[in-house]
Every structure is written in structure tokens, then in C-alpha cells.
Amino acid sequence: MIEKKFTEKVDVLSKYQLVLDKTETIRKSGQVVEVVGNVIYSQGPPDSRIGEIMDVEKFDKKGYLQCEIIGFDGHKYTLMPFGEVEGVFPKAFVFSSGKKLLVNVGDELLGRVLNGAGKPIDGKGLIFTNEERLPDNDVANPLERPIIKNILSTGIRAIDGILTVGRGQRIGIFSGSGVGKSSLLGMIARYTDADVNVISLIGERGKEVNEFLEVDLGRESLKNCTNNLFGGGSKDAQRCP
């Protein structure tokens, strides 16, 4: 019993060790000099580069606004925020992360619901993984793509019998509003012959998101899914990170 409790405590502490290992103890900083619409301009941090992630100080001091460098003029940088600019003030500190946008990758994502920046929004706490990856990858060589020749069973007889789908194939589901696209997508996620489903709802109306998770998909099927929500109210930068 003592050994079991000790093991559980070590597992919990290891999660926080991952965070500490990735934390920069010394960070370069700059200051906000201008905000125009949803674009922030900063003087510094020095030696920053395109694509680097910055944390901008907010007036309430309760957190930072995450931004990405998308341009520069000398030491003046143009920042694209991943959230609302409300609370950003003149000469607010801008801290460099020293790295590009990274997303967590691993089995820990199963059963979780994330926003466009890869952050959990389901109230189940932070996600700790051993691996992170860049969301932007090189385009695969078309000659290296495997040939589609194996059948993927969706568990839906109308599709499997008449419109058979192959493993690795891209398909489109098109129809008018209220016909049942989300319901069909939920059925495919529940019954398809796949170990893991990754579902992204891009531009979906907020009121329909929870209905899809609770009704169309179901909590039991959610355990084998990772859901990314880029709802109609999300920032453009989060919809296309």
C-alpha cells in the first residue's frame, strides 16, 4: 500500500517536472509601443524572429496575452494576438518565449477538448505530455504517399455498401443546414474502424458545439477522440494557427 501511494505521488510530481524542464528562467523583454485594431507593435525583445511566441502583459496582471511575431521593422515587431487585446496598455512588458508555437502530442489528449491554440477548455485541468510538435509542417512529397487500396469500415451500411471509403482517403460531406452533417460525423466517429479520432469543428456556432459532443458524439465515444474547437467566436489566429 505504501509503495502504491509513493508511485502515485511520483507520477503526479513528474507532470510538474515536465513543466519546469520547459520553463525559461531568464527571458528577454520589450515594451508595447502601439496597438492598432487587433495588431500589437512592440519595441523588442531584441534578437527575436518571425514566428516566435511572445507573452504580452495585461492591465489586470492576471495573465498574459499570447502573440506571434508576424513582421518587424528594425527592432519594432508586429505581433498577432491569439486572444482579445483588451487590457493591453502602453509600455506593457513583452516577454520572449524563445520558441515557436508548439502543441502537445500524446495519448493524454484522448478524451479532451481543445481550443484553436491547443489549450484545454473542458475544465479537466492542464495537459502534460512528453512530446510537442510544430503545428506547421513541410508538405509531404506526393510520390511518398501510400496508395489507397485498403477499405476503411465506417460502420454505416449506406456508406460501406455504396460509397466505400479507403484508408487515407479524403472525403467531403456537403448538404444544407439541418440535414444531419453533424449527426453523420458523430456516427462515423462512433462506429468507424479506427483507434483514434481527431475532430475539428471550425466555424461551428457556439450553441451547437456542446450538442455535438453530448448528443451526436456521446461521452463514451469521446474517450477515443481529440476534439479541436475553432468556433464562430474564435479569433482568426486560433482558427488557422
N, C-alpha and C positions, 0 to 999 in steps of 0.2 A: 504493500500500500504506500509506504514511504517513497519507494523507488518510482512508483507511478506518478505521485504528486510532484516529485522532483523533475521528472521528464516533462510533465505538463508545463511547469514553470520555465524550464529551459526553452521549450517551444515558443512560449509567449515572448520571452526576452529576445529570442533570435529574430523575431519580427522587427523589434525596435533596433537591433543591431544593424539590420539591413538599411534602415533609415539613417543611422549615424554614419555608416560607411559611405553613403552617398551625399552627405551634408558637407557643404563648403564652409570651413571655419573662417576663412578670410575672403571677403567679396569686394570687388571693385564697385564704385558707386558714381552716379552722376546726379543731375537735377533736372526736373521738368522746367522747360522754358516756354512752352506754348501747347495749347490744346485747341484743335480746330475740328469741330464735329466729333467724330469718333476716332480721330487720329491724334496721337500724342507725340510731341517733339521734345527731345531731351539733349542736354549738353553732357556728353559722356554717357556711360562709363568709358574710359579710354581703352583703345585696342579691342573694341567689340567688332562683331562681324555680322553679316546678313544671316538671318535665320536663328540667331542666338535669342534665348529666352530671358526676359527681364522681369523683375518684380517692382512695381511702382507703388510707393507709399500712398495710403489713403488717409483722409482727414480724421476718420474715426479711430485710426490706429488699431483696428480690429483684424486687419488682414492686408494683403497686398493684391494688386491687380496684375495678373499675368499678361505679358505682352510679348510680341515677337518683332525683332528688327526687320523691317522690310525696305529700308533705304537709309542713306546718310549723305551729308554734305559737310565734308571736313570732319569735325568732331560733334556735329549736330546729327542726331539719329531720329529716324521716323519709326514710330512704334505702332503696331496694330494690336489693340487690346482684345483679349478673349472674354471680356465682360463689359459691364457698363462703366463709363468714365466718371460717373457721379462720385464725388468725394475726392477726386484728384485735384490738387491745389498747386499754385506757383511755388517753385523751388522744392517740390516734394522729392524725396530721395528716390533714385532709380538704381536698383541693385542688379548686378550681373549674375546670372546663374553659371556662366561659363560653358553652357552646353545648349544644344538644340532641343526642340520639343521631343520628349520621349514618352512612350506609352508602355504600361505594364503588360507583360505577356506571361501566361501560365494557367495552370488548372484552377488557380484561385479566382479567376474571372468567371468561372461557370456559376450560373445562377444569379449573377449580378447584373445591375442596370447602371449604365454609364452615360455621361453627357458627351458632348462633342469633343471635349478636351481629354476624355478618358478618365474622368473623375467619377467616383460612385455617387449616385443620387438616390439610392434605395434605402438609406438610413441604417445600413448594416455595418457601418464603420469603414475605415480605410482598407485598401487592398495592398498587401505586401507580397511581392513576387521576387524571384531570384534573377529575372531577366527583364530587360527593357529594350525596346526597338524604336527606330525612327518610323513615323507614320508614312513618310515619303520614301519609296524605294525605286531602284532602277527598273525601267521597263524590261520585262523578260524577253529574251530572244524568241521570236515566234517559231524558229526551227527547233528550239529546245522544248517546246511544249509537247506533252504527251498526246498521242492520238486518242480521240474519244471513241472508245469501242466497247466499254462495259456499261451495262444498264444500271441506272440508279432507281431503285424502287421507292416511290413516294407514299405507298400505302393507299393511294386514291385510285380506284379501278378505272375511272374515266381517263385519267392521265396515263396510267401504266398500260392500259389496253389499246388506246388510240393515239395518244401523244407521248410516246415513250421518251423519257429523259435519259441522257447519258451522263456518266460521271465526268465532271469537269465542264459540262455544257452550261452556257448562259442562256436563260430563257426570260421572256417578258410576260407579265400578266397585265393586260390592259382592259379597262371597262369604265363605264360611267360611275358616278357616285352612288353609293348604297347598294351596289350589285353583289358585293361579297369578296372583294380582293383581300381584305384583311382576314376574313374568315378562312379563305382558301390558303393564305400564307400560314395561318395558325395550324391548319390541318397538315400541311406539308411538314411543318416543324415538329409536330407531334408524332407523325407516323413514318416519316422518311427513314430510309436505311442509312443513317449517319450517326456517328458517335457524338458529334458536337455541332450545334447550330449557332451561327453568328447572325443576328438580326439587327439591321439598322433602319430606324424609322426617321426618314429625312423629310422635314417639312410637314410632318403629321400634326393635325390640330391637337392642342393640349388635352381637350376633353376626351379624345379618342385613344390616347396613349394607354391610360390605365385600363380601359375597357379591353384593349387588345391583350394586355398582359394577364388580366384576370379571367377574361371570358374566352377570347379566341385562342390564346396560347395555353393558359392554365398554369397554376403554380407547380404542378407536378412536372410538366414539360419544361418549365423554366430552369429546372436543375441542370439540364443539359444544354443550356443556351447562354450566350453572352449577348446582351441587348444594348445597342448604342442608340440613344435618342437625340435627334437633332430636330427638335420640334419647331413649329412655326414661329415661336417666340425666341428661338436661339439666335445668338449673334452669328453673322455670316462667317466670321473667322472660325467658329466652332463647327459649323456645318461642313466646311471644307478645310480642315486643319492641315 
